[in-house]
Amino acid sequence: MRLRFLLCCGLLLAASGLRAQSTITGTIRFGGAVRDYRLYVPRAYTGNQAVPLLLNLHGYGSNNLEQEQYGDFRAIADTANFLVVHPNGTLDGTGSRYWNTFTPPGSGGPNDVAFLAALIDTLSARYRIDANRVYSTGMSNGGFMSYELACQLSGRIAAIASVTGSMVASRQAVCMPGRAVPILEIHGTADGTVPYNGNILFLPIPTLLASWVQRNGCNPTPIITQVPDINTADGSTVERQLYTGGRNGSVVEHYRVIGGGHTWPGAPVNIGVTNRDINASREIWRFLRPYRLTGLVASTKPETSGRLLQLAPNPAQELVTLRAEAGQPLTRLRVTDALGRVVPATSRRTSDGSLQLSTSGWAPGIYWVQAEVAGQPVVRKLVKE
């Protein structure tokens, strides 16, 4: 109730600063019920080019209006030019809104995976949305739902980020995504609602991370860095864990908020120990934005990849030589086609330490060569003539 009061106050204060046409309320009929949503259209959107879509899902007992305010992406969307949709979950027997991440499809309760797929279809028919850049994030139960989308809708969701969410333990064994899905988890070690170390229902966060590291084929040893403690009065610090080298350029990333509660770091209000060293919304968009459905990172500095790993000749006909910078070790070689499908790659090590890759049997077209150079993931485009 305190959160709702504070957010409603925030709405009144912010109303004068938002253009009325920026937020659109809508409904779709699904499963015999009318489902509603709020869509934020950024100032930069013109309809002349396709833009990303971010699903921002509320927590249990919350709603789309509260999530729009609490886990706010609107200012970021205005600059980066992406649409943000805030759908509502359905009401349970207690009158609380929720996402059905507890029962398998067909066993009762709403099919929220199918609903969100239908919502993406509806919005795509009305706006120019880049189908390769649809992402999901959410708070608590919304984070659980984002994982459910990664499991069941991996062909449409490019990457996900969860804040204070996890997975229901019973769903772990049946989560079989069709592709590597990049994952970001932000979680407080003092979370009393979704405990960091899990319980009889929820997976412990270390177990959750390990499962996605395995699914994505990442290096099981993370790169760990300490985030600067720029706010010493917030009662928490942050450690960043990064698992690199996954298939199709995917990674698993984790912000471990030491002492943090069941809260959204950087949120406009405190409803517990809320970290101020990071802003979850900014970190989430930083994480999500490079990924497409192929899972490949669209590097903002292509010359870095070119320097670390050279391919010659390119375009290639039968053989291509992969040479790493300054004799650095070249490992974890993987090749995918333009649709993200793994292509059999036969290679041999030459006397100078480079790799000679055979493209025999490949159809002409564009391929992506992924490798690790001294532990750093590198992606290069290869054209087969």
N, C-alpha and C positions, 0 to 999 in steps of 0.2 A: 504494500500500500504506500509505503514511504517513497519507493522508487516511482510509482505511478504519479504521486503528487508532485515530485520534483520534476519529472519529465513533462507533465502537463504545464507546469509553470514555465519550463524551458520552451515549450511550444508557443506559448503566448508571447514570450519575450522575443523569440526568433521569427515570428510570423511576418513582421514588417520587413525583414531582411530577405525573405524568400519570394521568388516570383510565383504567383498562383499557378501559372501554367507548367511549372517544373514538376509538380506532384500530381499524378493522375490516379484516381481510385477506380477500380474495375472489378468485375465479377466474371466467372465462367461457371458453367454448369458441368459438374463432374460427379459420376457415381450417384446420380439421383439427388445431389445436393448442390446448392449454390455456394461456391467458394470465392472469397474476396481477396484482393491484393492492393497494395500501393506501389506505384511505379514512379521512380524518380528519373526524370529525363534531364540530363545536364544541359547547362547553357550552351555548351559547345556542340550539341547534337543538331545536325542540319538535315539528316536523312540522305545526304549525298554519298555517304560511304557507310559500310557495315562497321558496327562497333561491338565491343564485348558486352556481355550480360553477366551481372553478378546476382545470384540468389543470396539474400541475407535473411536467415531464418531465426525466428525468436526462440526463446527458451520456454520450458514448461511453465504454464501459468501466466506467461506474458502474452504479448500480441505484436502485430506488425508495426503499429504506431510506436510502441515503446522501443522495439528493436531499431527502428529507423533513427530514433533519438539516441539510444544508449550505445549501440555499435554503429556509429555514424560514418558513412562513406560519401556523403553528398558533396562536401567541399573537394574531396579527392576526385570524384567523378566529374565535377565541373572542369577540372584541369586536365584530367586524363581522358575524358570523353568516353564514358561507358555508362550503360543503363544499370540501375539498381532496382530490383524488384523485392518487395517485402510482402510475401504471402502470409495468410493466416492459417494456422492449423485448425483442427476441429475441436469441439468441446467434448471432454470426457464426462463421466458420471458425476463428477464433483463440480462441473461448470468451468473447469480449467482448460485452456487451449493447449494442445500438444501435437507432436509429430509421432506417428505410429512407427516407432523403431523397435518395438518390443515383441511383436508377433509376426511370423512369416506371412508373405502374401497368400491370400486365399484362406487364412485361418481365422478370420474375423477382424473387425476394425477397418478403418479406412486404408486404402492403398495409396499412401502419400508419394511413393516413387512414381506411380502412374499419373497422379495428379500433377506433380511438378513437371513431368515430361509434357503433359497436356498444356500446362501453363507456358512452358517454353515455346511450344507450337503456336499458341495463341498470340504471344508477344511477337514471335518471328513473322507472323502474318501481317502484323500492323506496323512493325518497325524494322529497320535494316540492322539485323543482328548478325554478327559474325558467328556462324555455327561452330567454328573451330575454337572459339574463345568464350565458352560458357563455363562459369565457375560457381562454386557454392561455398558459403561460409555460414557460421551461425554460433549462437551462444548456447551452451549447455545442451538441452534437448535438440536445439538447432544444429549443434556440432555433431551430435549423434546422427541426425538426419543427413548431414553432409557426408558422413562416412557411409551411410546406407546408399546414398547416390553413387559414391565411389565404387561400392561393391556391385550394385545392380544396374547402374546407368553410365558405366565407364565409356561407352561409345558416344556419349553426348557431353559429359562433364570433363573438362580438360584438366582441372586440378581443384583441390579443396583445401579449406583451412577451418580449423575448429578451435573455438575458445571455450575452455572449461568443459568440453565434451569428451566422450570416449565411445566405446562400443559395448553393447550388451554381450556378455560372455557367450551366450548361446548362439549368437550370430557369427562368431568368429570362424567356425568350421565351414559355414556355407557361403562365406564371402569369397567369391572367385571372379574378380574383375577380368574383363577381356583384354586389358592392356595395363601397363604400368601407370599408376595415377600419382602424380606428385602430391605430397601430404605436408601440411603445416599444422602442428599442434601447439597451442599456447595454454599453459596450465599451471596453476598455483599449487605448491606443495602443501599448503594449509587449507585446501579446498574442502569444506565440510559437507558439500552437497554431492559432488562427484569426486570421491577421495582419490588423491594422487596414487595411492597404493591399492586402489580398487576395493571391492567388497564382493559379496556373494553374487551380485548382479552385474556389476560393471568391471571391465578389464582394468587392471593396473596400467598406468600410463607407460611405464617401461615395457610392459608386455605388448601393449598396443603398438608402440613404436617398432619393436622388434618384429612384429607380424608384418607391418607394412614395409620395413626394410627387406624382409625376406621376399614378399610378394613382388617388390620392385627390382630386386636383384642388386640392392645397394651394398656398399662396403659396410660390414657390421660394426666397424670401429668408427665412431663419430669424430669429427673435428670439433673440439670444445673451445669456446671463447667466452670470456666474461664481459657482459655488457657494462659500460661505465655507469656507476651509481650516481647519476646526476641529481637525483632527488633523495637525499638522505633521511627525509622525514616521512617517507611513504611506508615504512615498515617492511620493505622487501627489496630484494636484488634479483638480477636476472642472469641466467646462464644460457648461452645458445649452443645447441647441439646440431650438427649438420652431417647427415649420412649421404655421401655422394656416390656417383658411379652407377646409378640405376639404369635400367633399360630405357632407351629412347631419351636419354638425358634427364631422367627423373631423379628426384632427391626426396628424402624425408628430413624435415627440419622441425626442431622443437625449441621453444622458448620455455625454459623451466624457471618459473617465477618463485624464487625461494622465499617462503613466508607469505606468498600471495593467496588470497581467498578466491571465492567463487565469483570472480569479477572480470571485467573487460579492461585490460590495461589502457590507461589514457582516456577512460570514459569521462563524460562531462559531470558525473556525480559519483560520490563514493557510497557504495552499499556494502562495504566491507574493506578489507585491506586491498586497495587498488594501486597497482604499480604505476609509477609516473616516469620510469626510466625509458620505457618504450610506449609507443602508441599502437595498439593492436591493429587498428584500421589501416594505418600507414604500412605496418609490417606485412599485413595480409595482402594488400595490393602489390607491394614490392615483390612478394613471393609469387603471387598468381600471374601477374601480367606477362612474364616471358613465355608462358606455356600455351601450346596449341594442342589439339586432340592427338597429334602425333607424339606428344610428350617431349618434343624437342625444344630446347631453349633457343629463343630468338635473341642471340647475343646483341647487345647494344654496342659492342666493340669487336666487330668481326675480325679486325686485324690481329687481335690477341690469339684467336684460334689459328689463324694463318701462320703466326710466328711459332706457336707451340707444336703444330703438326702440319707438315707439308705433304700434299698429294701430287704425284706427277707420274704420267701425264694426266691432265684433267682438262677436257674430256678424255676418257680412256676407251680402249677397244677390248683388249684381252687382259693386260696386266697393269697394275698401278702400284707404285712404290710409296709406302708411308714412312716418312722420316721425322722423328721427334727432334725438338730443339736441343742442340748441344749434347747429343747422345743420351738424353734423359730416357728413363725406362718407359716403354710403351706397352700398356697392358689393357685387359678387358675390352678387346676389340669386338664391336658389334655393328652390323650393317642393317639398315631398314630401308624400305622403299618409300615412295611419296605418301603412301597410305598408313605408314607406321608399322607395316608387317616386317617381321624379321626375315632377312635373306641369308641363306647359307653362305658363309664366308670361308674360303680356303686360303690360307696364307702360309708363308714360310719365312723364317728368319734368315737374312743375308749376312755375309761376313762382316759388314760394317754396322750391324745392329739394327738396321731398318727392317721393315716387313714388306714382303711382296705379296700383294693381294690379287687373286685371280677373279676376274669378272666373267669368266666363261659361263655361258648358260643364262646370264642375266638378260632380261629384255632391255632394249634401249629406253632411257629415261633418267629421272633424277633419283639419286640415292643419298642416304645420310650415313656417313662413317662416324662412329662414336668410339672413343677410346679414353683411357686415362694416361696422362703424361705427368709423371712424378706425382701421382695421386690427384691431379686436377682433371675434371671432366672436360673433354674437348669434343666439339661437333663440327664436322666439315661436310660441305655439299660436294657430291661426286656425280658427274654426268657420264653416263654410259652411252657411247655412240652405237 
